[in-house]
Amino acid sequence: MAGGAGRFHGARFGAHRRSGHALVPGWSVALLGALGAVASYGTMAEIGINLARRRADAFTLRFLPFIGLLELVVLPLAAPIAVLGRWAARLVAAEPTPVARLTET
């Protein structure tokens, strides 16, 4: 019985992996995931922006307490990214200030 279940599982769901053929190319899964995320985020953001514009005063007072919580939730992700950005900025030399005499000719 265990052999039959394993044979069914392997033949039905895993054969395409062992033979080297995928049902869809790997890049298409990532592309579809990215497009899905953009479409769902874009739709919700557009709806939220339009609702917030129409009732800005009411939305501000209602969501202000949640913004503080959102900052606390995002802080563990944002802090390392900010440190990485500052580190990268130190690696790149700053542009010298242009000489006014040359730029005003």
Backbone as a chain_set.jsonl record, in Angstrom:
{"seq": "MAGGAGRFHGARFGAHRRSGHALVPGWSVALLGALGAVASYGTMAEIGINLARRRADAFTLRFLPFIGLLELVVLPLAAPIAVLGRWAARLVAAEPTPVARLTET", "coords": {"N": [[0.818, -1.182, 0.0], [1.941, 1.24, 0.798], [3.815, 1.48, -1.208], [2.216, 1.844, -3.428], [1.01, 4.3, -2.871], [3.228, 5.973, -2.856], [4.088, 5.629, -5.447], [1.965, 6.731, -6.866], [2.047, 9.385, -5.984], [4.607, 10.193, -6.86], [4.438, 9.781, -9.645], [2.337, 11.381, -10.324], [2.719, 14.026, -9.276], [5.438, 14.673, -9.08], [6.946, 13.962, -11.28], [7.58, 15.699, -13.365], [9.593, 17.238, -12.298], [11.729, 15.475, -11.891], [12.379, 14.692, -14.456], [13.413, 16.94, -15.519], [11.86, 18.755, -16.796], [9.832, 21.497, -16.4], [6.524, 22.522, -15.518], [5.859, 25.174, -16.0], [8.01, 27.855, -17.001], [10.607, 28.892, -14.749], [11.11, 31.666, -14.459], [8.696, 32.771, -15.175], [6.965, 32.324, -13.079], [7.972, 33.965, -11.066], [7.635, 36.425, -12.353], [4.837, 36.505, -12.686], [4.091, 36.507, -9.992], [5.197, 38.962, -9.155], [3.771, 40.75, -10.802], [1.189, 40.222, -9.886], [1.4, 41.107, -7.23], [1.921, 43.84, -7.64], [-0.406, 44.58, -9.008], [-2.431, 44.009, -7.103], [-1.596, 45.578, -4.901], [-1.502, 48.097, -6.109], [-4.18, 48.519, -6.824], [-5.483, 48.531, -4.297], [-4.098, 50.659, -3.098], [-4.781, 52.818, -4.749], [-7.56, 52.971, -4.352], [-7.582, 53.508, -1.593], [-6.176, 55.966, -1.514], [-7.885, 57.671, -2.954], [-10.194, 57.584, -1.347], [-9.147, 58.657, 1.012], [-8.46, 61.235, 0.191], [-10.94, 62.427, -0.241], [-12.073, 62.496, 2.287], [-10.2, 63.673, 4.123], [-9.751, 64.908, 6.671], [-11.282, 63.35, 8.487], [-10.155, 60.789, 8.043], [-7.521, 61.22, 8.829], [-7.674, 61.716, 11.6], [-8.749, 59.284, 12.384], [-6.863, 57.312, 11.628], [-4.436, 58.049, 12.713], [-3.561, 56.96, 15.289], [-2.882, 54.357, 14.458], [-0.763, 54.692, 12.764], [1.466, 55.14, 14.344], [1.749, 52.581, 15.469], [2.264, 51.172, 13.129], [4.751, 52.229, 12.451], [6.304, 51.137, 14.501], [6.114, 48.427, 13.883], [7.338, 48.284, 11.384], [9.863, 49.198, 11.897], [11.953, 47.23, 12.587], [12.587, 46.325, 10.011], [13.145, 48.655, 8.591], [15.267, 49.979, 9.891], [17.764, 48.448, 9.529], [17.96, 48.74, 6.744], [18.226, 51.504, 6.473], [20.705, 51.861, 7.741], [22.327, 50.413, 5.994], [22.012, 51.997, 3.699], [23.236, 54.406, 4.53], [25.829, 53.463, 4.888], [26.475, 52.725, 2.252], [26.385, 55.255, 1.079], [28.593, 56.444, 2.239], [30.632, 55.083, 0.973], [30.662, 56.081, -1.584], [32.107, 58.826, -3.112], [31.435, 62.224, -2.391], [30.007, 64.634, -4.626], [31.977, 67.261, -5.893], [31.496, 70.718, -5.056], [30.209, 72.874, -7.507], [32.099, 75.366, -9.218], [31.226, 78.673, -8.986], [31.958, 80.659, -10.795], [32.457, 79.286, -13.145], [30.005, 78.137, -13.75], [28.276, 80.252, -14.153], [28.837, 81.52, -16.539]], "CA": [[0.0, 0.0, 0.0], [2.831, 2.394, 0.825], [4.436, 1.586, -2.53], [1.235, 2.4, -4.353], [0.82, 5.724, -2.59], [4.426, 6.666, -3.302], [4.11, 5.592, -6.897], [0.975, 7.694, -7.34], [2.527, 10.733, -5.701], [5.732, 10.489, -7.736], [4.024, 9.832, -11.03], [1.35, 12.429, -10.529], [3.1, 15.364, -8.891], [6.868, 14.95, -9.055], [7.643, 13.456, -12.455], [8.113, 16.796, -14.174], [10.819, 17.726, -11.667], [12.801, 14.509, -12.082], [12.763, 14.611, -15.859], [14.042, 18.187, -15.913], [10.899, 19.643, -17.446], [8.898, 22.15, -15.486], [5.248, 22.833, -16.152], [6.024, 26.552, -16.478], [9.379, 28.303, -16.733], [10.796, 29.481, -13.431], [11.015, 33.118, -14.497], [7.303, 33.201, -15.323], [6.345, 32.302, -11.756], [8.394, 35.197, -10.405], [7.004, 37.545, -13.045], [3.415, 36.512, -12.331], [4.006, 36.927, -8.599], [5.448, 40.408, -9.091], [2.625, 41.442, -11.4], [0.064, 40.089, -8.965], [1.618, 41.996, -6.082], [1.747, 45.217, -8.102], [-1.82, 44.814, -9.311], [-3.245, 44.05, -5.878], [-1.202, 46.749, -4.128], [-1.907, 49.287, -6.851], [-5.628, 48.679, -6.705], [-5.828, 48.94, -2.936], [-3.532, 51.982, -2.851], [-5.582, 53.802, -5.474], [-8.828, 53.113, -3.63], [-7.299, 54.176, -0.325], [-5.804, 57.361, -1.752], [-9.076, 58.433, -3.33], [-11.047, 57.728, -0.164], [-8.497, 59.56, 1.962], [-8.541, 62.604, -0.327], [-12.299, 62.961, -0.068], [-12.366, 62.681, 3.712], [-8.86, 63.751, 4.712], [-9.801, 65.223, 8.107], [-11.79, 62.195, 9.234], [-9.188, 59.701, 7.944], [-6.33, 61.547, 9.616], [-7.957, 61.484, 13.014], [-9.032, 57.869, 12.6], [-5.713, 56.439, 11.397], [-3.236, 58.527, 13.384], [-3.029, 55.998, 16.263], [-2.349, 53.163, 13.789], [0.502, 55.018, 12.111], [2.505, 54.879, 15.34], [1.938, 51.123, 15.531], [2.897, 50.761, 11.875], [6.169, 52.571, 12.562], [6.958, 50.147, 15.365], [6.164, 47.142, 13.183], [8.25, 48.394, 10.244], [11.186, 49.593, 12.374], [13.0, 46.205, 12.421], [12.98, 46.237, 8.606], [13.628, 49.941, 8.095], [16.541, 50.373, 10.506], [18.927, 47.9, 8.804], [18.027, 49.305, 5.396], [18.78, 52.85, 6.625], [22.131, 51.708, 8.031], [22.946, 49.992, 4.733], [22.038, 53.167, 2.828], [24.281, 55.325, 5.006], [27.112, 52.821, 4.602], [26.707, 52.84, 0.813], [26.652, 56.662, 0.779], [29.967, 56.735, 2.643], [31.547, 54.488, 0.0], [30.679, 56.903, -2.796], [32.595, 60.17, -2.815], [30.486, 63.292, -2.674], [30.371, 65.466, -5.768], [32.507, 68.563, -5.472], [30.593, 71.814, -5.368], [30.663, 73.532, -8.732], [32.645, 76.702, -9.082], [30.204, 79.603, -9.468], [32.485, 81.409, -11.926], [32.325, 78.474, -14.34], [28.613, 77.832, -14.055], [27.529, 81.464, -14.47], [29.342, 82.181, -17.742]], "C": [[0.868, 1.255, 0.0], [3.5, 2.574, -0.531], [3.491, 2.193, -3.536], [1.037, 3.888, -4.138], [2.026, 6.519, -3.071], [4.503, 6.723, -4.815], [3.132, 6.613, -7.469], [1.493, 9.117, -7.156], [3.66, 11.105, -6.659], [5.318, 10.632, -9.18], [3.123, 11.03, -11.295], [1.913, 13.839, -10.328], [4.586, 15.662, -8.999], [7.61, 14.556, -10.313], [8.246, 14.586, -13.28], [9.404, 17.351, -13.577], [11.984, 16.776, -11.959], [13.265, 14.468, -13.528], [13.418, 15.891, -16.352], [13.101, 19.144, -16.603], [9.966, 20.219, -16.399], [7.6, 22.431, -16.245], [5.258, 24.244, -16.719], [7.464, 26.962, -16.204], [9.472, 29.013, -15.393], [10.637, 30.988, -13.418], [9.573, 33.585, -14.584], [6.586, 33.212, -13.975], [6.706, 33.577, -10.999], [7.731, 36.413, -11.036], [5.526, 37.64, -12.697], [3.214, 36.938, -10.878], [4.209, 38.426, -8.445], [4.288, 41.191, -9.672], [1.391, 41.361, -10.512], [0.191, 40.999, -7.77], [1.413, 43.449, -6.476], [0.284, 45.516, -8.365], [-2.662, 44.904, -8.041], [-2.883, 45.264, -5.027], [-1.676, 48.024, -4.813], [-3.39, 49.562, -6.743], [-6.009, 49.179, -5.324], [-5.286, 50.335, -2.617], [-4.355, 53.063, -3.533], [-6.925, 54.033, -4.794], [-8.599, 53.879, -2.33], [-6.956, 55.644, -0.492], [-7.026, 58.197, -2.09], [-10.034, 58.607, -2.16], [-10.45, 58.719, 0.822], [-8.539, 61.01, 1.487], [-9.917, 63.218, -0.063], [-12.615, 63.277, 1.392], [-11.057, 62.76, 4.51], [-8.899, 64.0, 6.219], [-10.236, 64.022, 8.93], [-10.785, 61.041, 9.203], [-7.955, 59.968, 8.793], [-6.557, 61.254, 11.087], [-8.169, 60.006, 13.321], [-7.769, 57.009, 12.55], [-4.438, 56.887, 12.088], [-2.712, 57.566, 14.45], [-2.381, 54.765, 15.611], [-1.008, 53.436, 13.121], [1.664, 54.802, 13.079], [2.796, 53.392, 15.485], [2.63, 50.608, 14.279], [4.395, 51.081, 11.904], [6.92, 51.557, 13.429], [7.098, 48.792, 14.685], [7.223, 47.171, 12.087], [9.679, 48.711, 10.686], [12.244, 48.494, 12.247], [13.44, 46.009, 10.97], [13.644, 47.519, 8.128], [15.001, 50.3, 8.655], [17.747, 49.752, 9.798], [19.062, 48.46, 7.392], [18.606, 50.715, 5.457], [20.274, 52.793, 6.908], [22.881, 51.312, 6.763], [23.043, 51.167, 3.761], [23.102, 54.167, 3.238], [25.67, 54.764, 4.722], [27.462, 52.948, 3.118], [27.031, 54.284, 0.428], [28.073, 57.04, 1.174], [30.977, 56.162, 1.655], [31.693, 55.334, -1.253], [31.118, 58.311, -2.404], [31.54, 61.201, -3.193], [30.962, 64.102, -3.87], [30.934, 66.789, -5.271], [31.517, 69.67, -5.858], [31.11, 72.536, -6.614], [31.17, 74.951, -8.452], [31.652, 77.667, -9.726], [30.673, 80.366, -10.699], [32.314, 80.629, -13.228], [30.866, 78.229, -14.715], [27.814, 79.054, -14.474], [28.027, 82.167, -15.71], [28.385, 82.083, -18.884]], "O": [[0.574, 2.219, -0.707], [3.729, 3.705, -0.96], [3.904, 2.967, -4.4], [0.911, 4.652, -5.095], [1.876, 7.607, -3.626], [4.925, 7.723, -5.395], [3.443, 7.285, -8.452], [1.39, 9.948, -8.058], [3.673, 12.207, -7.206], [5.804, 11.525, -9.875], [3.157, 11.616, -12.377], [1.624, 14.743, -11.113], [4.961, 16.835, -9.007], [8.813, 14.799, -10.405], [9.331, 14.425, -13.839], [10.231, 17.89, -14.313], [13.096, 17.222, -12.24], [14.444, 14.229, -13.787], [13.925, 15.936, -17.473], [13.506, 20.248, -16.964], [9.381, 19.483, -15.604], [7.6, 22.559, -17.469], [4.723, 24.483, -17.801], [8.077, 26.46, -15.261], [8.519, 29.659, -14.957], [10.085, 31.541, -12.466], [9.25, 34.678, -14.119], [5.691, 34.029, -13.759], [5.849, 34.195, -10.367], [7.31, 37.329, -10.33], [5.016, 38.731, -12.441], [2.263, 37.656, -10.571], [3.486, 39.084, -7.698], [3.866, 42.193, -9.095], [0.635, 42.326, -10.403], [-0.791, 41.601, -7.335], [0.798, 44.212, -5.731], [-0.216, 46.577, -7.992], [-3.514, 45.784, -7.922], [-3.773, 45.917, -4.482], [-2.195, 48.929, -4.158], [-3.808, 50.71, -6.589], [-6.769, 50.138, -5.192], [-5.953, 51.111, -1.933], [-4.599, 54.117, -2.946], [-7.375, 55.172, -4.677], [-9.35, 54.801, -2.011], [-7.394, 56.479, 0.3], [-7.189, 59.303, -1.575], [-10.625, 59.675, -2.002], [-11.171, 59.531, 1.403], [-8.645, 61.922, 2.308], [-10.026, 64.391, 0.295], [-13.345, 64.223, 1.685], [-10.848, 61.999, 5.454], [-8.155, 63.366, 6.967], [-9.627, 63.711, 9.953], [-10.577, 60.381, 10.221], [-7.407, 59.053, 9.406], [-5.729, 60.619, 11.74], [-7.807, 59.534, 14.399], [-7.621, 56.08, 13.344], [-3.442, 56.165, 12.052], [-1.499, 57.365, 14.516], [-1.436, 54.199, 16.16], [-0.206, 52.521, 12.933], [2.728, 54.333, 12.676], [3.953, 52.99, 15.61], [3.479, 49.72, 14.351], [5.21, 50.287, 11.432], [8.045, 51.172, 13.11], [8.088, 48.09, 14.889], [7.931, 46.184, 11.885], [10.615, 48.509, 9.913], [13.361, 48.799, 11.827], [14.564, 45.567, 10.727], [14.597, 47.477, 7.35], [15.819, 50.877, 7.939], [18.689, 50.48, 9.486], [20.178, 48.633, 6.901], [19.394, 51.093, 4.59], [21.034, 53.597, 6.367], [23.964, 51.834, 6.497], [24.052, 51.315, 3.072], [23.797, 54.719, 2.385], [26.581, 55.507, 4.357], [28.605, 53.241, 2.768], [27.859, 54.517, -0.453], [28.696, 57.872, 0.513], [32.073, 56.704, 1.516], [32.734, 55.304, -1.91], [30.569, 58.91, -1.479], [30.842, 61.055, -4.196], [32.163, 64.243, -4.103], [30.409, 67.369, -4.32], [30.8, 69.564, -6.853], [32.31, 72.774, -6.748], [30.694, 75.626, -7.539], [31.28, 77.493, -10.887], [29.86, 80.69, -11.565], [32.059, 81.213, -14.282], [30.543, 78.127, -15.898], [26.764, 78.907, -15.099], [27.671, 83.325, -15.928], [28.665, 82.592, -19.969]]}, "num_chains": 1, "name": "protein.A"}
